[in-house]
Amino acid sequence: MIFDGEDSKATFEGIDDWGRPVFSIIDRMGRKLYEGSVDDVFPHSASEEEVLERVSEENLVIFGGRFGCEPLGYPIKYVILPGAQ
């Protein structure tokens, strides 16, 4: 399910009902997974730029297979946020 050392580009999907920023990634089997930060919350009107100023790859955990689901809490490796080098 995770990425075997291959970097995966994340796409900002928005802010969920609990104010958590949510990103999506495609795993090595082609499945779309959602990830986000449970440490930083934002208003629903927050832009991608505002989120990326405060959230880093180290803050992300797997949320699951759909937007708005309860976080599974597993840390993620090999993810690159939009705009990161």
N, C-alpha and C positions, 0 to 999 in steps of 0.2 A: 504493500500500500504506500509506503514512503518512497523516497526518491533515489535511492542508491547512489548518492553523491552527485547526481545531476541537478544543476540549479533550475529551479522552477520559477517562472515569472508570475507574480501575483497581480490580480486585477482588483481594483477597489470596487466593491459592490454597493456600499452604502453603510448606513447606520441602522442597527436592528432596534427592536422595540425596547431594549434595555439600555440603549445609548452606546452600545459597543460597536467599534468599527469592524466591518466584515470585508474580507478579501476572498477571492476564489483562486484556486490553482487546479491544474490538471495533473493527476498522478501518472506514474509510468504506465499504467494500464488504461489511460485515457479517461478516467473518471474525474468528474468535477467535484472537488472538495472545498469546503468553506473553512476559513480560519479567521481568527481575529484576536483582539486584545481584551482580556477581562480586567486589566489594570487601569485602562484609560477609558473614560466615557465622554461622550460628546452629545451636543444637541443634534436633533435630526437634520437641522439646516447646515451642519458642518460640511465644508468642502473637502475634497480629496487633499488639497494642499494643507489645510488646517490639520487634518489627521496625520499626514506624513511628517509634519513638523514635530509631533509628539510620540509617534509610534515607530518602533524599529522592528527589525526581523526577530530580535531576541524576545520581544514581547508577545509573539504570536503563539497561539495554541490551536489545535484542531477543534473546530466546532462540529463538523459532521458533513452529511451529504445534502443538506438543504439550508437555505437562508433562514435564519431565525431559530435554529434548533439549539438545544442546550449544549454548551461546550463539553467536549470529551476531556479536554485539559491536557492532552499529550503535547509536549513541545514539538516544534517543527524544525527540521534542519534543511538547509539548502534552498531557502526561499529568498527571492529578491523582490523587494517592494518596488512599485513604480518610481522611477526617477533615481533609484539607487545605482551605484556603480557596480 
